[in-house]
């Protein structure tokens, strides 16, 4: 997918699962979030991404309005590291 200005965007869905203590109780944490990889610097990483690959993503959160008018939270990646 490309932006109107011609910047290439790769969209992936990140699944997070963990356990954290909250008020002395162990909680299961789970979420799915869309991640936007923008520009050519992510081309080599995007080619290696597939279901089940572990990654660490740093970036910023933003509200994005879909074509249906619904707002959703997306993570715009600034750094993506493949984990082995």
GUDOLO-862561 format. One line per 4 residues: for each residue x, y, z of N, C-alpha, C, O. Coordinates in nm, 3 decimals. Layout:
! residues N
X Y Z X Y Z X Y Z X Y Z | ...;
! end
This chain:
! residues 84
0.085 -0.116 0.000 0.000 0.000 0.000 0.090 0.124 0.000 0.194 0.125 0.067 | 0.052 0.225 -0.073 0.128 0.350 -0.080 0.040 0.466 -0.037 -0.081 0.466 -0.058 | 0.104 0.566 0.023 0.032 0.688 0.060 0.015 0.774 -0.065 0.078 0.747 -0.167 | -0.069 0.878 -0.058 -0.083 0.969 -0.172 0.050 1.033 -0.214 0.068 1.071 -0.330;
0.144 1.044 -0.118 0.274 1.102 -0.152 0.373 0.998 -0.204 0.489 1.030 -0.230 | 0.328 0.872 -0.219 0.413 0.768 -0.276 0.496 0.689 -0.177 0.578 0.607 -0.218 | 0.476 0.710 -0.048 0.551 0.636 0.053 0.489 0.498 0.069 0.368 0.485 0.088 | 0.573 0.394 0.062 0.526 0.258 0.076 0.496 0.227 0.223 0.576 0.257 0.311;
0.378 0.167 0.248 0.339 0.125 0.383 0.311 -0.024 0.382 0.242 -0.075 0.294 | 0.366 -0.094 0.480 0.333 -0.234 0.502 0.254 -0.240 0.632 0.297 -0.184 0.733 | 0.140 -0.307 0.629 0.055 -0.319 0.747 0.064 -0.462 0.797 0.042 -0.557 0.722 | 0.095 -0.478 0.926 0.097 -0.611 0.987 0.008 -0.606 1.112 -0.021 -0.499 1.164;
-0.033 -0.722 1.158 -0.106 -0.732 1.284 -0.014 -0.796 1.385 0.038 -0.905 1.364 | 0.006 -0.726 1.497 0.092 -0.773 1.604 0.004 -0.833 1.713 -0.093 -0.771 1.756 | 0.038 -0.954 1.756 -0.033 -1.020 1.864 0.058 -1.020 1.986 0.173 -1.063 1.979 | 0.006 -0.972 2.098 0.083 -0.967 2.223 0.015 -1.055 2.327 -0.106 -1.046 2.349;
0.094 -1.142 2.391 0.047 -1.225 2.502 0.151 -1.219 2.612 0.270 -1.237 2.588 | 0.106 -1.193 2.734 0.197 -1.195 2.848 0.116 -1.210 2.975 -0.007 -1.216 2.972 | 0.186 -1.217 3.087 0.123 -1.217 3.218 0.191 -1.110 3.301 0.314 -1.099 3.301 | 0.112 -1.033 3.372 0.162 -0.925 3.456 0.088 -0.926 3.588 -0.030 -0.963 3.595;
0.159 -0.885 3.694 0.093 -0.870 3.823 0.029 -0.733 3.831 0.090 -0.632 3.795 | -0.094 -0.731 3.880 -0.168 -0.607 3.901 -0.244 -0.623 4.032 -0.328 -0.712 4.045 | -0.214 -0.537 4.129 -0.276 -0.546 4.262 -0.258 -0.686 4.321 -0.351 -0.745 4.375 | -0.136 -0.738 4.309 -0.097 -0.869 4.362 -0.171 -0.987 4.298 -0.170 -1.097 4.353;
-0.233 -0.965 4.185 -0.298 -1.074 4.111 -0.233 -1.088 3.974 -0.206 -0.989 3.906 | -0.208 -1.212 3.935 -0.150 -1.237 3.803 -0.259 -1.228 3.698 -0.360 -1.298 3.704 | -0.238 -1.140 3.602 -0.337 -1.117 3.496 -0.280 -1.163 3.363 -0.161 -1.146 3.335 | -0.366 -1.219 3.281 -0.330 -1.250 3.143 -0.351 -1.125 3.060 -0.457 -1.062 3.067;
-0.252 -1.089 2.981 -0.260 -0.971 2.895 -0.260 -1.020 2.751 -0.176 -1.100 2.711 | -0.355 -0.970 2.673 -0.364 -1.011 2.533 -0.418 -0.895 2.451 -0.514 -0.830 2.492 | -0.357 -0.869 2.337 -0.412 -0.769 2.246 -0.362 -0.796 2.104 -0.258 -0.858 2.083 | -0.439 -0.746 2.009 -0.402 -0.742 1.868 -0.399 -0.596 1.829 -0.491 -0.521 1.862;
-0.295 -0.554 1.758 -0.288 -0.415 1.713 -0.225 -0.412 1.574 -0.133 -0.487 1.544 | -0.277 -0.324 1.491 -0.217 -0.306 1.359 -0.091 -0.222 1.373 -0.087 -0.124 1.448 | 0.012 -0.262 1.299 0.140 -0.190 1.298 0.165 -0.143 1.156 0.151 -0.220 1.061 | 0.201 -0.016 1.141 0.230 0.043 1.011 0.381 0.058 0.998 0.445 0.127 1.078;
0.439 -0.006 0.896 0.581 0.006 0.864 0.590 0.097 0.743 0.546 0.059 0.634 | 0.646 0.216 0.759 0.647 0.315 0.651 0.786 0.338 0.596 0.882 0.357 0.671 | 0.796 0.337 0.465 0.920 0.373 0.398 1.008 0.254 0.365 0.984 0.142 0.411 | 1.111 0.280 0.284 1.198 0.173 0.235 1.287 0.111 0.342 1.339 0.001 0.321;
1.307 0.178 0.454 1.396 0.122 0.557 1.343 -0.008 0.616 1.419 -0.085 0.675 | 1.212 -0.034 0.599 1.153 -0.157 0.652 1.137 -0.266 0.547 1.083 -0.372 0.578 | 1.181 -0.243 0.424 1.162 -0.342 0.318 1.224 -0.477 0.352 1.160 -0.580 0.333 | 1.347 -0.478 0.403 1.413 -0.606 0.432 1.347 -0.677 0.548 1.338 -0.800 0.549;
1.300 -0.603 0.647 1.231 -0.664 0.761 1.095 -0.716 0.718 1.057 -0.827 0.755 | 1.022 -0.638 0.642 0.887 -0.676 0.600 0.889 -0.807 0.521 0.796 -0.887 0.530 | 0.994 -0.829 0.443 1.005 -0.952 0.365 1.020 -1.075 0.454 0.987 -1.186 0.412 | 1.071 -1.058 0.577 1.095 -1.170 0.668 0.980 -1.195 0.764 0.980 -1.295 0.836;
0.882 -1.107 0.766 0.771 -1.122 0.861 0.668 -1.221 0.810 0.624 -1.215 0.695 | 0.632 -1.313 0.897 0.526 -1.409 0.868 0.466 -1.451 1.002 0.521 -1.420 1.108 | 0.356 -1.520 0.998 0.289 -1.562 1.121 0.384 -1.642 1.209 0.454 -1.731 1.161 | 0.386 -1.608 1.336 0.468 -1.680 1.433 0.606 -1.622 1.456 0.675 -1.666 1.548;
0.649 -1.526 1.376 0.780 -1.464 1.395 0.773 -1.369 1.514 0.680 -1.288 1.525 | 0.870 -1.380 1.604 0.874 -1.292 1.721 0.948 -1.164 1.686 1.057 -1.168 1.628 | 0.888 -1.051 1.721 0.947 -0.921 1.691 0.936 -0.830 1.812 0.853 -0.850 1.900 | 1.022 -0.730 1.815 1.011 -0.620 1.910 0.992 -0.494 1.828 1.073 -0.464 1.739;
0.886 -0.420 1.857 0.853 -0.301 1.780 0.854 -0.179 1.871 0.794 -0.182 1.979 | 0.921 -0.074 1.828 0.917 0.056 1.897 0.855 0.155 1.801 0.878 0.150 1.680 | 0.777 0.247 1.856 0.713 0.347 1.772 0.619 0.434 1.851 0.637 0.454 1.971 | 0.518 0.486 1.783 0.421 0.572 1.850 0.280 0.530 1.813 0.255 0.478 1.705;
0.189 0.553 1.906 0.048 0.520 1.886 -0.024 0.636 1.823 0.005 0.753 1.851 | -0.119 0.605 1.738 -0.197 0.709 1.671 -0.338 0.657 1.647 -0.361 0.537 1.631 | -0.432 0.749 1.643 -0.569 0.716 1.610 -0.585 0.725 1.459 -0.546 0.825 1.398 | -0.642 0.622 1.400 -0.660 0.620 1.254 -0.807 0.596 1.224 -0.870 0.507 1.281;
-0.861 0.677 1.135 -1.001 0.660 1.097 -1.009 0.576 0.972 -0.951 0.609 0.869 | -1.082 0.467 0.981 -1.100 0.378 0.868 -1.200 0.432 0.768 -1.267 0.532 0.793 | -1.209 0.365 0.655 -1.303 0.407 0.551 -1.448 0.400 0.597 -1.535 0.469 0.544 | -1.473 0.314 0.697 -1.608 0.300 0.750 -1.640 0.404 0.857 -1.749 0.403 0.915;
-1.545 0.494 0.884 -1.566 0.599 0.984 -1.529 0.557 1.125 -1.531 0.640 1.216 | -1.495 0.431 1.145 -1.456 0.382 1.276 -1.312 0.421 1.308 -1.225 0.412 1.222 | -1.289 0.465 1.430 -1.154 0.496 1.475 -1.089 0.371 1.533 -1.156 0.288 1.594 | -0.958 0.359 1.512 -0.884 0.249 1.571 -0.745 0.297 1.608 -0.692 0.392 1.550;
-0.687 0.230 1.705 -0.553 0.261 1.750 -0.454 0.181 1.666 -0.470 0.060 1.650 | -0.352 0.248 1.612 -0.248 0.180 1.535 -0.112 0.220 1.590 -0.095 0.328 1.647 | -0.016 0.132 1.572 0.122 0.158 1.612 0.204 0.186 1.487 0.213 0.101 1.398 | 0.263 0.304 1.479 0.351 0.340 1.369 0.493 0.305 1.410 0.549 0.365 1.502;
0.551 0.207 1.343 0.683 0.155 1.380 0.793 0.256 1.348 0.795 0.316 1.241 | 0.883 0.271 1.443 1.006 0.348 1.421 1.127 0.255 1.420 1.231 0.287 1.363 | 1.111 0.138 1.483 1.217 0.038 1.485 1.151 -0.100 1.498 1.060 -0.118 1.579 | 1.198 -0.195 1.419 1.149 -0.333 1.426 1.270 -0.424 1.433 1.360 -0.416 1.350;
1.269 -0.511 1.533 1.380 -0.605 1.550 1.325 -0.746 1.553 1.236 -0.778 1.633 | 1.377 -0.832 1.466 1.338 -0.973 1.466 1.406 -1.041 1.583 1.525 -1.021 1.607 | 1.330 -1.122 1.657 1.383 -1.195 1.773 1.395 -1.342 1.736 1.309 -1.398 1.667 | 1.502 -1.405 1.784 1.520 -1.548 1.756 1.509 -1.629 1.882 1.522 -1.752 1.878;
! end
